[in-house]
């Protein structure tokens, strides 16, 4: 771990260690990709707003910004969401 980030060994390496421990315990950590439809990830995301920049190239309902990771416990039969990813989606303005 010490070789991964020589500038900030203490905090970055601590975060890596915690993340590895969480993932080893069966928790999936991830984010939906920018441009994906937020409705496809409805169980994993919490919408905290929308953007309407026409130059973004995004279509209505596509994720424009991802603000945090989601954490989900992967059971043998189902997935339990522990913390949702916070996202912003694209909502075109009215012309």
C-alpha positions in Angstrom: 0.0 0.0 0.0 2.8 2.5 0.8 4.0 2.5 -2.9 0.6 3.4 -4.3 0.7 7.1 -3.3 4.0 8.4 -2.0 2.7 12.0 -1.7 -0.1 11.2 0.8 0.8 7.8 2.2 -1.3 8.0 5.4 -4.8 9.0 4.2 -4.9 7.6 0.7 -3.5 4.3 1.9 -5.9 4.2 4.8 -8.8 4.7 2.4 -7.5 1.9 0.2 -7.3 -0.4 3.1 -10.8 0.4 4.3 -12.2 0.0 0.8 -10.4 -3.3 0.3 -11.8 -4.5 3.7 -15.4 -3.5 2.8 -15.2 -5.2 -0.6 -13.7 -8.4 1.0 -16.7 -8.4 3.3 -19.0 -8.8 0.3 -20.0 -5.2 -0.3 -20.0 -3.9 -3.9 -18.8 -0.3 -4.3 -19.5 1.5 -7.5 -21.1 4.3 -9.5 -23.3 4.4 -12.5 -21.6 5.8 -15.6 -22.2 9.3 -16.8 -24.6 9.1 -19.8 -26.5 6.1 -18.5 -30.2 6.4 -17.9 -30.8 7.0 -14.2 -33.9 4.9 -14.3 -31.8 1.8 -15.1 -30.1 2.3 -11.7 -33.2 3.3 -9.6 -32.4 1.0 -6.8 -28.8 2.2 -6.5 -29.1 6.0 -7.0 -30.6 9.0 -5.2 -31.4 12.0 -7.4 -30.2 15.2 -5.9 -30.9 17.5 -8.8 -30.8 18.0 -12.6 -28.9 19.9 -15.2 -30.2 21.3 -18.4 -27.1 22.3 -20.4 -28.0 21.9 -24.1 -24.4 21.6 -25.0 -23.8 18.5 -22.9 -25.0 16.2 -25.6 -27.0 14.2 -23.1 -30.6 13.1 -23.5 -33.4 13.4 -21.0 -32.9 11.2 -18.0 -29.2 10.4 -18.6 -26.9 10.9 -15.7 -25.0 14.1 -16.0 -22.9 14.0 -12.7 -22.1 11.3 -10.2 -21.5 12.8 -6.7 -20.8 9.7 -4.6 -20.4 5.9 -4.7 -23.1 3.3 -3.9 -22.5 0.5 -1.4 -24.5 -2.7 -1.8 -24.2 -6.0 0.0 -24.1 -9.0 -2.4 -26.1 -11.8 -0.8 -26.4 -15.3 -2.3 -30.0 -14.5 -3.5 -30.3 -10.7 -3.7 -28.4 -7.4 -3.3 -29.2 -5.1 -0.4 -28.4 -1.4 -1.0 -26.6 0.0 2.0 -26.0 3.5 0.6 -27.2 5.0 -2.7 -25.0 6.9 -5.1 -26.0 10.5 -5.3 -26.5 11.7 -8.9 -27.7 14.6 -11.1 -29.5 13.8 -14.3 -30.1 15.7 -17.5 -33.5 17.4 -18.0 -33.6 19.6 -21.1 -35.0 23.1 -20.6 -38.2 24.1 -22.4 -37.8 26.1 -25.6 
